[in-house]
């Protein structure tokens, strides 16, 4: 093997930072939409009802998630056939394009009904891009994490994912303290999308100089027959149980993740008594705490069984979910609400720190990026990206607590998947 092809594992920190930088930017762009939606929603819809405007905006957010399976199929096959690096470079280019399009979108006052369609098209492009990100980055980081450090290395997927959220909420917090609510709704929201596009171009440079993992390098030395199996849907279908487990784990894990990190920000202002600035401040502190937990929980996962970590999340999630919603609903101050948010994220960390690794280890390397990405993307579209939309629908129909039951049911499915998780995996 050419010495240069081994750099990803000989210099794991460099490779880790290169992969993670793009992951952070991709998720910054994606979550900027979620956090800015309450400001710009009425600029693209013909309603003055704030809840209905939010429902329309998060319908677009949800539809963006339904592009993820297509993105995962495209980028997963590309990552398994041509290399993880190639796939990650192309996905970040598309994300930059989507961000610049969002920054330049005309509103309904300029193009009427077409404004909503243009918003949807930009989000679909971003959804396609992010669809390729999760599976390929999870695969790349899991292949870096040799010598009993898979949990630690794998945790950086959510370090950067949450870092993207943190950067998005921090940027919004700054904008909220410079501009008035009306100014943000009118024009200042565009600045954050433009910033995302610029950051994506910077990340593109880092990804261009990153190296492939040694597992990925087997792409270039396999036989013709083996090459036809790489990234093959037919070959992937030989791993139906693995696909089912990834789907089930993602159903519960992603629904909880988007509930606790995206919807609760809306819940703080739309169902509780906090202002947009206060909700941004709460989420800023909570996500800072959350990001610090990831490598710590990742190191813990290298000491104990990963399935034990998942079961801790499942049991804790069932207990804390109703407590968190009730506590925030009736919180009398910012720090009381922050406590409940941190409680939710503490439970969440037992899943997020190893979410990518436990899925990647279920597949052999020649269909790993495709298997992880596709099963994750379908479940994430159905249950993760739809979380805020479904929660708002429950609220609109006067049954807000029904959403809490929905989240808890998904955690029970997650628990079943942990119970049937195989003892022997491909990354032992």
C-alpha positions as MATLAB code, in Angstrom:
seq = 'XXXXXXXXXXXXXXXXXXXXXXXXXXXXXXXXXXXXXXXXXXXXXXXXXXXXXXXXXXXXXXXXXXXXXXXXXXXXXXXXXXXXXXXXXXXXXXXXXXXXXXXXXXXXXXXXXXXXXXXXXXXXXXXXXXXXXXXXXXXXXXXXXXXXXXXXXXXXXXXXXXXXXXXXXXXXXXXXXXXXXXXXXXXXXXXXXXXXXXXXXXXXXXXXXXXXXXXXXXXXXXXXXXXXXXXXXXXXXXXXXXXXXXXXXXXXXXXXXXXXXXXXXXXXXXXXXXXXXXXXXXXXXXXXXXXXXXXXXXXXXXXXXXXXXXXXXXXXXXXXXXXXXXXXXXXXXXXXXXXXXXXXXXXXXXXXXXXXXXXXXXXXXXXXXXXXXXXXXXXXXXXXXXXXXXXXXXXXXXXXXXXXXXXXXXXXXXXXXXXXXXXXXXXX';
ca = [
       0.000    0.000    0.000;
       1.259    3.439   -0.898;
       2.441    5.194    2.317;
       0.311    8.197    1.445;
      -2.848    6.118    1.585;
      -2.196    5.335    5.251;
      -2.130    8.943    6.433;
      -5.737    8.929    7.601;
      -4.927    6.373   10.273;
      -1.328    7.420   10.937;
      -2.481   11.003   11.526;
      -6.007   10.467   12.833;
      -6.304   13.928   14.398;
      -5.728   15.640   11.046;
      -8.240   13.352    9.335;
     -10.704   13.747   12.200;
     -10.610   17.538   11.971;
     -10.896   17.509    8.179;
     -13.995   15.300    8.171;
     -15.520   17.034   11.172;
     -15.127   20.556    9.794;
     -17.417   19.794    6.892;
     -19.855   17.986    9.148;
     -20.054   21.067   11.382;
     -20.705   23.400    8.448;
     -23.320   21.146    6.891;
     -25.263   20.976   10.121;
     -24.841   24.690   10.805;
     -26.548   25.384    7.487;
     -29.293   22.881    8.142;
     -30.116   24.091   11.650;
     -29.896   27.753   10.761;
     -33.093   27.187    8.827;
     -34.795   25.622   11.841;
     -33.787   28.413   14.212;
     -34.583   31.234   11.749;
     -37.951   29.819   10.659;
     -39.955   31.783   13.281;
     -38.509   34.999   11.805;
     -38.893   34.501    8.068;
     -41.902   32.122    7.936;
     -44.424   34.884    7.149;
     -42.212   36.185    4.315;
     -43.002   33.052    2.286;
     -46.577   32.172    3.333;
     -49.929   33.948    3.032;
     -51.024   33.795    6.662;
     -50.680   36.062    9.683;
     -51.244   33.249   12.180;
     -47.752   32.604   13.677;
     -48.469   28.919   14.398;
     -49.794   28.278   10.866;
     -46.814   30.137    9.372;
     -44.473   27.961   11.450;
     -46.291   24.825   10.323;
     -45.742   25.854    6.681;
     -42.055   26.621    7.308;
     -41.491   23.314    9.082;
     -43.392   21.471    6.375;
     -40.607   22.670    4.057;
     -38.054   21.656    6.713;
     -39.638   18.193    6.859;
     -39.764   17.803    3.063;
     -36.041   18.585    2.963;
     -35.541   15.455    5.048;
     -37.304   13.357    2.433;
     -34.489   14.196    0.019;
     -32.040   12.578    2.431;
     -32.673    8.982    1.310;
     -31.888   10.027   -2.267;
     -28.775   11.842   -1.063;
     -27.737    8.832    1.002;
     -28.271    6.510   -1.947;
     -26.174    8.723   -4.239;
     -23.383    9.674   -1.822;
     -23.354    6.291   -0.063;
     -22.776    4.464   -3.356;
     -20.179    7.086   -4.289;
     -18.412    6.677   -0.919;
     -18.310    2.883   -1.196;
     -17.199    2.915   -4.853;
     -14.893    5.949   -5.125;
     -13.884    6.659   -1.519;
     -15.209    8.464    1.562;
     -13.274   11.653    0.778;
     -14.714   12.054   -2.735;
     -18.256   11.726   -1.402;
     -17.714   14.256    1.390;
     -16.184   16.826   -0.980;
     -19.155   16.735   -3.352;
     -21.708   16.919   -0.534;
     -20.162   20.080    0.944;
     -20.176   21.769   -2.483;
     -23.923   21.195   -2.781;
     -24.509   22.461    0.747;
     -22.660   25.703   -0.057;
     -24.853   26.168   -3.140;
     -28.037   25.587   -1.123;
     -26.986   28.099    1.533;
     -26.240   30.854   -0.970;
     -29.588   30.196   -2.664;
     -31.418   30.586    0.665;
     -29.583   33.853    1.339;
     -30.788   35.264   -1.994;
     -34.387   34.002   -2.035;
     -37.087   36.484   -3.196;
     -40.055   36.845   -0.815;
     -43.796   36.684   -1.528;
     -43.900   40.479   -1.955;
     -41.642   40.123   -5.015;
     -42.689   36.847   -6.674;
     -45.931   35.918   -4.894;
     -46.707   32.209   -4.585;
     -43.412   31.322   -6.278;
     -41.559   32.375   -3.100;
     -42.714   29.269   -1.255;
     -41.660   27.054   -4.172;
     -38.189   28.626   -4.336;
     -37.809   28.113   -0.575;
     -38.763   24.468   -1.008;
     -36.296   23.914   -3.870;
     -33.393   25.368   -1.869;
     -34.273   23.147    1.091;
     -34.534   20.055   -1.126;
     -31.025   20.733   -2.393;
     -29.733   21.012    1.173;
     -31.612   17.849    2.156;
     -30.004   15.930   -0.700;
     -26.581   17.172    0.399;
     -26.987   16.356    4.094;
     -28.386   12.953    3.143;
     -24.907   12.010    2.025;
     -23.212   13.397    5.095;
     -24.317   11.178    7.973;
     -23.540    7.727    6.583;
     -20.240    8.661    4.965;
     -18.917   10.612    7.972;
     -20.081    7.876   10.374;
     -18.247    5.333    8.227;
     -15.104    7.459    7.981;
     -14.896    8.110   11.735;
     -15.644    4.493   12.650;
     -12.803    3.370   10.354;
     -10.451    5.851   12.010;
     -11.244    4.628   15.506;
      -8.959    1.635   15.892;
      -7.345    0.318   19.090;
     -10.340    0.570   21.402;
     -11.112    4.207   20.601;
     -14.149    3.806   18.370;
     -16.466    5.414   20.903;
     -14.168    8.410   21.341;
     -13.616    8.982   17.611;
     -17.244    8.262   16.778;
     -18.410   10.830   19.325;
     -16.935   13.588   17.176;
     -19.704   13.115   14.630;
     -22.131   14.552   17.164;
     -19.522   16.925   18.588;
     -19.500   18.588   15.173;
     -23.189   18.016   14.513;
     -24.089   19.713   17.791;
     -21.290   22.184   17.106;
     -23.161   23.153   13.957;
     -26.297   23.702   16.042;
     -24.287   25.663   18.588;
     -22.748   27.844   15.912;
     -26.216   28.425   14.430;
     -27.765   29.407   17.751;
     -24.748   31.553   18.694;
     -24.955   33.395   15.363;
     -28.676   33.938   15.911;
     -28.027   35.149   19.470;
     -25.597   37.778   18.132;
     -28.017   38.886   15.416;
     -30.849   39.139   17.963;
     -28.735   41.493   20.049;
     -27.832   43.711   17.065;
     -31.120   43.899   15.161;
     -34.756   44.236   16.172;
     -37.229   41.401   15.626;
     -38.672   43.283   12.635;
     -35.230   43.814   11.074;
     -34.339   40.144   11.437;
     -37.660   39.126    9.869;
     -37.147   41.580    7.003;
     -33.511   41.085    5.987;
     -31.009   40.088    8.708;
     -31.943   36.388    8.559;
     -30.225   36.259    5.173;
     -26.822   37.019    6.716;
     -26.708   33.685    8.556;
     -27.387   31.675    5.405;
     -24.675   33.631    3.560;
     -22.266   32.897    6.420;
     -23.068   29.190    6.060;
     -22.158   29.290    2.386;
     -18.828   30.978    3.133;
     -17.999   28.458    5.877;
     -18.818   25.615    3.488;
     -16.265   26.904    1.008;
     -13.644   27.034    3.773;
     -14.481   23.469    4.759;
     -14.158   22.415    1.131;
     -10.459   23.332    1.304;
      -9.945   21.126    4.374;
     -11.745   18.181    2.832;
      -9.657   18.472   -0.311;
      -6.491   17.799    1.690;
      -7.848   14.981    3.892;
      -6.830   11.350    3.283;
      -8.814    8.159    2.851;
      -8.976    5.569    5.633;
      -7.176    2.278    5.069;
     -10.532    0.432    4.988;
     -11.669    2.752    2.208;
      -8.406    2.201    0.304;
      -9.440   -1.420   -0.353;
     -11.672    0.099   -3.038;
      -8.600    0.529   -5.217;
      -7.226   -3.010   -4.923;
     -10.292   -5.257   -5.239;
     -11.176   -7.567   -8.096;
     -13.681   -6.672  -10.831;
     -16.326   -8.864   -9.158;
     -15.740   -7.261   -5.755;
     -15.951   -3.798   -7.300;
     -19.394   -4.524   -8.728;
     -20.581   -5.405   -5.207;
     -19.318   -2.140   -3.699;
     -22.173    0.229   -2.945;
     -24.641   -2.243   -4.490;
     -28.276   -2.171   -3.339;
     -28.564   -5.868   -4.200;
     -25.576   -6.642   -1.980;
     -26.952   -4.394    0.781;
     -30.207   -6.366    0.879;
     -28.213   -9.333    2.197;
     -28.092   -7.367    5.467;
     -31.821   -6.894    6.137;
     -31.557   -7.308    9.914;
     -28.844   -4.650   10.084;
     -31.016   -2.291    8.021;
     -33.973   -2.911   10.344;
     -31.883   -2.232   13.452;
     -30.438    1.003   12.027;
     -33.953    2.101   11.057;
     -35.362    1.327   14.523;
     -32.494    2.955   16.406;
     -32.740    6.048   14.205;
     -36.503    6.241   14.644;
     -36.215    6.687   18.409;
     -32.831    8.400   18.513;
     -33.484   11.006   15.824;
     -36.987   11.827   17.015;
     -35.633   12.485   20.515;
     -32.647   14.400   19.160;
     -34.708   16.793   17.038;
     -37.280   17.119   19.783;
     -34.732   18.097   22.419;
     -32.453   20.247   20.259;
     -34.830   21.854   17.738;
     -38.453   21.660   18.839;
     -37.831   22.588   22.477;
     -36.522   25.964   21.313;
     -39.862   26.558   19.609;
     -41.691   25.124   22.647;
     -39.944   27.635   24.910;
     -41.538   30.557   23.046;
     -44.661   29.034   21.507;
     -45.946   27.017   24.475;
     -44.066   28.435   27.462;
     -43.499   32.065   28.429;
     -39.984   32.787   27.148;
     -38.968   35.421   24.610;
     -36.959   34.505   21.473;
     -33.814   35.992   23.058;
     -34.320   33.980   26.254;
     -34.911   30.760   24.318;
     -31.734   31.364   22.288;
     -29.765   31.956   25.495;
     -31.131   28.744   27.036;
     -30.286   26.686   23.955;
     -26.838   28.265   23.675;
     -25.905   27.133   27.185;
     -27.618   23.754   26.828;
     -25.894   22.901   23.559;
     -22.521   23.986   24.983;
     -23.082   21.496   27.789;
     -24.251   18.853   25.296;
     -21.179   19.151   23.093;
     -18.849   18.685   26.074;
     -20.634   15.475   27.024;
     -19.990   13.770   23.665;
     -16.269   12.820   23.967;
     -16.724   12.016   27.669;
     -19.560    9.605   26.923;
     -17.577    8.319   23.939;
     -14.678    7.397   26.203;
     -17.143    5.699   28.570;
     -18.469    3.687   25.619;
     -14.923    2.389   25.019;
     -14.902    1.006   28.569;
     -18.312   -0.669   28.675;
     -20.553   -2.369   26.113;
     -22.053    0.003   23.580;
     -25.413   -1.733   23.883;
     -25.384   -0.867   27.603;
     -24.956    2.791   26.667;
     -27.950    2.556   24.348;
     -30.114    0.938   27.010;
     -29.236    3.694   29.486;
     -30.491    6.226   26.950;
     -33.705    4.264   26.367;
     -34.579    3.914   30.056;
     -33.579    7.491   30.891;
     -35.445    8.821   27.849;
     -38.693    7.185   28.919;
     -38.355    8.730   32.379;
     -37.228   12.261   31.531;
     -39.299   13.064   28.416;
     -42.587   13.862   30.223;
     -40.668   15.518   33.068;
     -38.827   17.816   30.641;
     -41.959   18.950   28.787;
     -43.917   19.538   31.981;
     -40.974   21.291   33.636;
     -40.316   23.682   30.743;
     -44.030   24.377   30.290;
     -44.279   25.580   33.899;
     -40.753   26.935   34.390;
     -40.676   30.272   36.190;
     -37.240   31.378   34.994;
     -34.494   30.905   32.422;
     -32.265   28.719   34.596;
     -35.104   26.435   35.628;
     -35.899   25.826   31.947;
     -32.178   25.339   31.276;
     -32.047   22.633   33.945;
     -34.774   20.627   32.218;
     -33.151   21.066   28.813;
     -29.818   19.846   30.217;
     -31.615   16.868   31.795;
     -32.944   15.869   28.373;
     -29.555   16.278   26.709;
     -27.803   14.277   29.431;
     -29.967   11.277   28.607;
     -29.556   11.925   24.890;
     -25.740   11.795   25.119;
     -25.706    8.070   25.839;
     -27.010    7.583   22.306;
     -25.449   10.419   20.329;
     -21.852    9.703   21.390;
     -21.901    6.337   19.587;
     -24.818    6.744   17.164;
     -22.630    6.560   14.062;
     -20.319    3.794   15.277;
     -23.020    1.357   16.396;
     -24.669    1.645   12.979;
     -21.448    1.449   10.979;
     -20.316   -1.733   12.732;
     -23.396   -3.598   11.478;
     -22.207   -3.548    7.839;
     -19.113   -4.827    5.971;
     -16.949   -2.039    4.534;
     -18.027   -2.489    0.898;
     -21.642   -1.415    1.677;
     -21.032    0.405    4.950;
     -21.537    4.006    3.841;
     -24.626    3.066    1.807;
     -26.128    0.865    4.532;
     -25.697    3.357    7.358;
     -26.700    6.367    5.299;
     -29.768    4.949    3.550;
     -31.440    3.294    6.560;
     -30.654    6.338    8.700;
     -31.934    8.795    6.098;
     -35.295    7.070    5.603;
     -35.978    6.804    9.339;
     -34.664   10.301    9.956;
     -36.948   11.728    7.270;
     -39.999    9.974    8.678;
     -39.389   10.593   12.378;
     -36.568   13.118   12.896;
     -37.201   15.847   10.371;
     -40.949   15.674   10.966;
     -40.650   16.155   14.754;
     -41.373   19.896   14.895;
     -44.102   19.686   12.253;
     -45.910   16.851   14.059;
     -45.500   18.546   17.447;
     -47.032   21.744   16.074;
     -49.898   19.750   14.567;
     -50.628   18.217   17.971;
     -50.632   21.725   19.448;
     -52.846   23.125   16.692;
     -55.423   20.392   17.400;
     -55.384   21.038   21.146;
     -53.570   17.824   22.166;
     -50.023   18.956   22.822;
     -49.270   16.106   25.226;
     -50.023   13.582   22.486;
     -46.613   14.407   21.038;
     -44.932   13.370   24.307;
     -46.599    9.959   24.026;
     -45.436    9.717   20.423;
     -41.820   10.333   21.479;
     -42.041    7.767   24.269;
     -43.449    5.131   21.906;
     -40.454    5.642   19.584;
     -38.108    5.051   22.534;
     -39.798    1.694   23.213;
     -39.078    0.680   19.587;
     -35.471    1.802   20.154;
     -35.281   -0.444   23.219;
     -36.416   -3.470   21.200;
     -33.657   -2.811   18.651;
     -31.059   -2.744   21.430;
     -32.300   -6.104   22.709;
     -31.886   -7.770   19.280;
     -28.557   -6.056   18.488;
     -26.051   -8.750   17.340;
     -23.189   -9.697   19.636;
     -20.753  -10.103   16.716;
     -20.201   -7.094   14.432;
     -17.903   -6.098   11.539;
     -15.782   -3.611   13.479;
     -14.848   -5.684   16.509;
];
